Amino acid sequence: MSKKNVTKVILDETEIPRQWYNIVADMPNKPAPYYSPMTGKIATADDMAAIFPKEIIEQEMTSERFIDIPDEVREMYAQWRPSPLYRAKGLEKVLDTPARIYYKYEGTNATGSHKLNSSIPQAYYNKNAGIKRLSTETGAGQWGSALSLASNHFGMECTVYMVNVSYQQKPYRRSFMHTFGANVIASPSNLTNSGRSILEKDPECSGSLGIAISEAVEDAATHSDTNYALGSVLNHVCLHQTIIGQEAKKQLEMIDEYPDVVFACCGGGSNFAGAAFPFLMDRFKGKKVRAVAVEPTACPTLTKGVFAYDYGDTAKAAPIAKMYTLGHDFIPEGIHAGGLRYHGASSIVSQLYNDGIIEAQSCGQKEVFDAAVTFARAEGIVPAPESSHAIRAAIDEALKAKEEGREQVILFNLSGHGYFDFSAYDSYFGGKLENIHYDEQAVKASIANLPDIKG
């Protein structure tokens, strides 16, 4: 059998990377510094110390190219890593394409997504700092699930503010988090000042990641035994996720392959960063490879947002970052890809996009589920709605290769399975899913309220 005709590529656990890759070291233009929402000045390590441990702050601010993975973290990674790389033979056959399609499957762990790659080290560093409880937000529930498992492993409590629309749509994600001892709260809630202020204006608010972040940050900042853990966006989260792309490079190397293009869905950006950044390291050295972030038309941060300083959350408590944003007041429609409903994008991803190093595109909800079902029937894995954005883009690229009669190597990150998302699939099969586009007037009003920071 030809090396390129394999169905899956498995690495031995001794091949788990020993370091995370920090793309900041290689970027021609570094991401702009954060500003403190309290002082209005460039954020310092002391400004972040109220909600993050020392090691996380150092990772957030470093420009070192590689960061060692602690042995205890790496040992826990070994429970599910390295994750498999698959050749999508079934999908290729259905599409009748000359393209070779590969996907890195991050749904093989207990939580069913890539989020454990960052929740484990974040819990580890907080435990070592003497923290007793972690607070966080979650959209679709993958990050909340991951942090609840990691917190339980290290003997810490965990409070999860879950975006209200997803809290209602995904009850079994709540059950998963409860299994690992987490306290799950629908956001906005009446337990925080920021939540109460939102509910006073809109008692039926569907919530957003920006609102849930506000509540989780407020919780951490007002309890001395509690720190905040974020599942995406920030530099250290993108850093932790690069274990995905590093493994994928090794696996493709084993079969003498290299991607022409890498696709991954993008909300805050950590999943995209994890898959694409290790390949961009090669691009900086002259290798030809495209990296494409795929987002929903209901929340098209990169493709329709502005590149400017904005608050990371609705209540203006999180650091102010220069990023592509739809405005911190923007609340996207309640699409089923809850993990992609964030008003901004990672400052690193945003800078790379602004510099033309990466690309971005958006997809409608119905087309995304068309792709998800096509993939499931061809490959036997039901994908998460978020991951299905990458599948949609990969299918379109493969069909384009067919139309042009050229070979192409396509890699996408299947960042999680959709076995907690069957209410969304039921809506799709019942003809109830519609394409949802962002509200241009709401975005204009939200962008008008950006902080007055130049840079």
N, C-alpha and C positions, 0 to 999 in steps of 0.2 A: 504494500500500500504506500502511495506517495505520502510524504510528510504533510502535504497540503490537503490531503483527503481525510484527515482524522476528524472524528466527531467531537472530541473534547481533549483538552490538554490539561493535565494535572501536574502540579508541582509538589514536591515533597515538602513537609513542614519545615525542614531545615533551610528551605529557600525563602521563607518569610523574610522580607526586607528587615535589615537591622537599623535603618535610618529612615526618617521622613525627609522628603525633598522640599526645600523652601525656594519657590520660584522667584521670590523677591531678589535673591542674589543675582539672578541673570536678567532681570527686566531692564530694558534700556531706560525706561522712565519708572521710577519707584512709585508705589501708591502714595498719595498725599497723606500727611499725618492726620490723626484724629484730633478733634477738638473736644474739650470738656463742656458738657451742657451746663455745668455749675459756674465755671470761671469764664467761659468764652475764649479761653486760650488753648494753645496746643496741649493735648492731654499728656500727662506724665504717668509714670508707673504708680506714683502715690495716688493719683486720681482713680486708678483702676483697682487699687488694693481693697476697696470696700466690698467688691463683689467677686474678685478673682484671686487665686493663689499666685505666689511669686513665680513659679515655673511657667504657668500659663501666660502671665504678663510678659515674661522674657521671650517666650515663643511668639507672642503677638507682635513684639517690637524688633525682633532680630532680623539681621540680613545674612546670617550664616546660611550656607548652601544646604548643609545636611545637619539634622538634629537626631541624636541617638535615641532609639526607642528603648525605654527601660525594660529590663529582663522580665519583670513581673507582668508588664503589659504584653510583651511579646509572647509569653507563655499562655496568657489568656487568649490572645489572638489565635493561637494554635488549635483552639477548640473548633474553629471553623475556617481558618485560613491555612494555606492559600485557597482562595475561591476558584472554581473552575472557569476555564475559557472554552466556549462552545463554538463550533462551526455551525452556522444556521442552515444546514443542508435542506431541511424541510421547507424553510422560507424561500431559499434560493430556487427550489423546484417550483413552488407555487408561483413565484414571480417570473420564472423562466428568464433569469438574468445571468449575464456573464460575470457579474460582480461576485466576489467571495465575501460573505458576510460573517463576521465574528461578533460574539457578545461575551462580555465579562459578567458573570452572574453573581450578584451580591446578596441574593435572597436565601442563601443556604444556612444562615445562622438562625438562632431561636426567634429573633425579632423580625426576620424576613427582609431586612434592608441593610444598606451600607452604614447606617448610623452608629452601629457599635464601634466602628473604627475610631470614632472620636469620643464616644461616651466612656469607653474603658479608660483611656488616658486621663480624661478630665476628672473622672471619679478618683482615679489613683492619685493624682496630684493634690486634689482637695482633701482626701483622706490623710495623706502625709502632712498636710498643713493643719490638721486637727479639726477640720470642719465636720459638723454632725449632720447637716441637712443640705440638700441641693434643691434649688427652685429652678424651674424652666418653663418654656412654652412648648407647645406642639401644635402642628397644623393637622395633618392627616393621622398623626399618632405614631409614626415610625420613630421619631426622635424621642418622644415620651416613653415609648416602649423600651428603647435602647438605654435611656438614662435610668429607668426604673430597674432594669436588670443589672446595670453596672453599679448602681447605688446599693442594691441588695447584696451584691457580691462583696463590696467593701464595707458593709455594715453601716450604711448611712440611710437616713430618711430621704424621701424624695417627694416634692410637691410639683405637680404638673398642671399648668394652666392651658387647657385645651380649647382651641378656637371653637366657639359655640356651634357653628354649622357642622363642623366635623364631629364634635361631641355628640350631636344628634344623629349624624349619618353613619357613624362607625362605632356602635356600642361594643363590639367585641375587641376593638383596640383598648377601650376603657377596661374591659375585663382582663385583658392581658396585663395592663399596668397594675391593676389591683392584685393580680396574682403575685407580682413581685413587690407588693407592699406599698405602692405609690398612692398618694392622695391626689385624685384627679378632679379638677374644678373646671366647670364650663366658664369660658372667658368671652365677654367681660363678666366679672363677678361683683358681688357687693362686699367682698373681703378686703379690697384695696381702695385707696383714694382714687387711683386712676380708673379702676373698673366702675366705681360708683358714679364718677363724673360722666362716663360714657352712657351708662344706663339711665341717668337722669335725662339725657338728651334723646335717647332712643332705647326704650325698655325692651324692644324686640331685636336689638342689634345682633347680626349674625356673627360678629367678631372678625378679627383679622390677626395675622401674626404680629403686626405692629402693636396692637392692643395687648395681646397675650404677653409679649416681651415686656411691655410697660409694667404689667402686673407682677411678673416674675422678678424683674429688676427691683421693683419697690419692695417686694417681699424680702429679697436678699439684703437690700440696703438697710432695712429696718430690724433685722435680726442678726445679732452678733455671731450666732453659731451657724449661719447659713450663707452660702455663696450661690452665685448664679452660674448656670451652665447653658451655653448656646449651641444649637445643633447645626448651624450653618453660618454663612456671611463672614465671620471674623477670620483673621489670618491663621490663627492656630488651628481652627477647624479644617480649613482648606489644607493646611499642612498635614494633619493626621490622615486625611483621606487619600493622600498621594500613594499610600500603600497599594491602592487599586491599580493605578497605571503602571507602577513599578513591576507588579506581578504580571500584568498583561504584556508588558514589553518582553519579559523573560519567556513567557509562554509562546508568544508569536515568534520569538527568536528560535525556539526549539523546532519550529516547523518552517523556518526560513521565510517568514512573512513579516510585512511591515505595513501599517495602514496608510492609505492615501488620505483618509479622513476619519476623525473621531467625533462621534455624536454623544451628547449626554443632555438630559433635561436640566433646566436651570431655574431655580427659585431664588434662594439666597446665593447659591453658587458652589457649595462644598462638593456636591456629587460631580458636577462638571469639572471642578478643580482636580478632584481625585483621579478621574479618568484621563484628563487631558494634559495636566501640567507636566508629568514625566515625559510625555511626547514633545511638548513644547521646549523642554530642555534640549532635545535634539534639533528642533527648529532653530533655536538660537545659535546652533553650531552649523547651520546651513542645510539641514535635512528638510525636504519638502513634505510637509504634513499639514493638513487643515484641521482646525478644531472648531466645532460648531455647537454653540449653546442653544437649546431648544426650549422655548417658553410658551405659556398659553396666551391666546389672544385676549383673554379676560384680564390678564395681568402682564402685559408685555413690557417689562421694565427696561430691558436693553434696547429693544427695537422701537419703542415709542417714548421712553423716558428722556430726561435731561441729565447731563453730566454736571453735577453740582454738589455742594455740601448739603447734607440733610440729616435730620435726626434718624437714628436707627429704630425708633419706636414712636408710637402715637403720643405718649405723654411727655416726650422730650427728656427722658431720664437716661437713655443709653447714649454712648459716645456719638458725636457728630462726625460722619464720614463723608468723604468725597466719593460719590458713586452715581451710577445711573439710577434714577429714582422717578417714581410717579407721584411723589409727595407723601409725607408721613401721615397725612390725614386721609389718604385714599383707602377705601375699603372695597376690595374686589368682590365681584359676584361670587356666590357660593358654589363654585365648580367642584367637581369630585376630586380633582387633583389638589387637595388641600395643602400639600407641602410646597406648592408653587405660588401660593397666594401671599407673596411678600412684596411690599412696595419698592424695595431697593434691591441692590445686588452687591455682592462682595466688592470691596474697594480694589482688590487685586484684579478680579475678573473685569470690573468696570474699566480700569486703566488699560488692561490688555485689549479690550474691545475698542476703547477710544483711540488706541494706537494702531488699530487695524491688524493686530496679531491674531486675534480670534474673530469668528463670525457669530452671528445670532440670527435666529428665525423664530417665528411664532406659528402655532397650530391651533385650529379650532377644536373644541371638545368632541364633536361628533367624529371628525376625521381621526382624532386620536384613538377613540374607541373602535373605529373601523380597523385601524392598524393593530390594536390590542387583540381583537378577536382573530384576525388573520394570523397573527403570530402564535396565539395560543393553539389554534387548530393545526398549525404547521410544526410547532416545536414542543407542544405538550406542557407549557408553563403559562399560567395565567399571570400576566404582568400587572404591577401596580399602575394606576392611572398616571402618576408622575412619570414613571419609567417609559410609559407608552408614548410620550412625546418624542423620546429618542428613537423609538421604534418607527414612528410615523416618518421622521426625517430620514432614517436609514432606508426604509422602503422606497421613499420618493427618490433617493439618490440611486438606489439599485435599478429602479425603473428608468431613470435617466440614462444610466450606463447601458441598459438594454436598448433604448431608443438610439443611442449614439454608437452602439456596437463596439463597446470597449470594455476591457477588463478593468476592474477596480477592486481594491481591498478596503472594505468598510468595517470599522469597529464601533460598537456602541456599548454603553454601560447599561446593563439591565439592573438598575439599582435596587430593585426589590420585587417581591411577588405581590399579587393582588388578592390573596385569599381572605383578607378582611374587607374586601371592597365589592362584595357581590351585590350590595344594594345599588351600587353604581352600574354594575353590569345588568341588573334587573331593569333599571331605568332605560338603559340602552336598548335592550331587547324589547322593551315595552314601547319603544318609540318616543320616550319622554325626554331624551337628551337633546338639547339644542346647542348650537354654536353660540357662545356668548362673547361679545366684544366689549372692551373696556369703555367706560363712560368718559368721552373726551372732555365734556364740560366739568365733570367731577375732578378729573386730573388737572385741568387748567386752574381750577380753584385751589386744589391742594398744592400745586407747584408755586402758586402765588404766596404761600406761607413758608417758603424755605427760609432757613436762617440766613442772616446777612453776613456771610463769611466768604471772603474772596480767596482764590488760590486754585 
